[in-house]
Amino acid sequence: MSVPVTTRAPAERLVIAATMGPTVHDVHAWRFKVVPDLIELHADPVRFRQKGDPGGRSLHLSSGAALVNLRLAAAQLGHEAVVRLLPVAERPFVLASVRLAGRHRTTRDERLLYAATLRPVGLRRPTSYAKPPGRLVSELGEVVRLEGAALHPLPSPPGALAQRAVLTTFGDSPAERIRAGQALQRLLLTGTVRGISTSFQVCTDFQRADVHGVEELTRPGEVPQVLVELAQTMDARHLLKPAVSRQDEGQGHPQRVGHPL
């Protein structure tokens, strides 16, 4: 069965737009596929390196980031994107499906976030950082909550120039990891727009036990997925409209995102 032209054309356009943006990992071990009435996000067995990622954690996190880019691209084209995670139990390689459900009025925030996925990384790095105000940390926490995850600020020593936090989900299933990837991508893009430079590191099973203070902040069943460090660039504190920049990509070590141009 072929996909109707009226559906395929906008679907293919937004897939192209979505894949132009970065995700939280260098290796895109996923691919979009346009099928009747849907866009599917598939795990790519050619790119997926199971030896280096036996549980598929990086695959699921980066797939979640790709879904955010797709949703933002759909909004730019005036479409409402309805996402279902792992829609078919018998096809675990289908990580998500996206249905274009009617018209959508693009918001200013969506335009800014989408622009943040497309701008090149600034060549000039800020010379200094400061700990972000509580209102910005709370704003990022709300962004994460809307994606089905939670952001818990960790205790900071006196004079700290950054705010450490842990991004958690309830449970550690593939679906929860995809949600964590969506939450992380939305946090990174929002932070970039708001002049917040963010470094992050994916939590492995061994690293979770070393996250000091997380037990007092989380509820039973919450699983640390990503450690983040938030710092407001000194340049951004003096701007009425924070510069929008594209995030770096990488994995395996902390990386910093959101340097103003």
Stockholm file with secondary structure:
# STOCKHOLM 1.0

chainA/1-261         MSVPVTTRAPAERLVIAATMGPTVHDVHAWRFKVVPDLIELHADPVRFRQKGDPGGRSLHLSSGAALVNLRLAAAQLGHEAVVRLLPVAERPFVLASVRLAGRHRTTRDERLLYAATLRPVGLRRPTSYAKPPGRLVSELGEVVRLEGAALHPLPSPPGALAQRAVLTTFGDSPAERIRAGQALQRLLLTGTVRGISTSFQVCTDFQRADVHGVEELTRPGEVPQVLVELAQTMDARHLLKPAVSRQDEGQGHPQRVGHPL
#=GR chainA/1-261 SS CCCCHHHHHHHHHHHHHHHHSCCSSSSCCEEEEEETTEEEEEECTTTCCTTTSTTCHHHHHHHHHHHHHHHHHHHHTTEEEEEEESCCTTCTTEEEEEEEEEECCCCHHHHHHHHHHHSCCCSSCCSCEECCCHHHHHHHHHHHHHTTCEEEECCCCTTCSSEEEEEEEESCSHHHHHHHHHHHHHHHHHHHHTTEEEEEEECCHHHHTTCTTHHHHSCTTEEEEEEEEEEEETTGGGCSSCCCCCCCCCCSSCEEECCCC
#=GC SS_cons         CCCCHHHHHHHHHHHHHHHHSCCSSSSCCEEEEEETTEEEEEECTTTCCTTTSTTCHHHHHHHHHHHHHHHHHHHHTTEEEEEEESCCTTCTTEEEEEEEEEECCCCHHHHHHHHHHHSCCCSSCCSCEECCCHHHHHHHHHHHHHTTCEEEECCCCTTCSSEEEEEEEESCSHHHHHHHHHHHHHHHHHHHHTTEEEEEEECCHHHHTTCTTHHHHSCTTEEEEEEEEEEEETTGGGCSSCCCCCCCCCCSSCEEECCCC
//
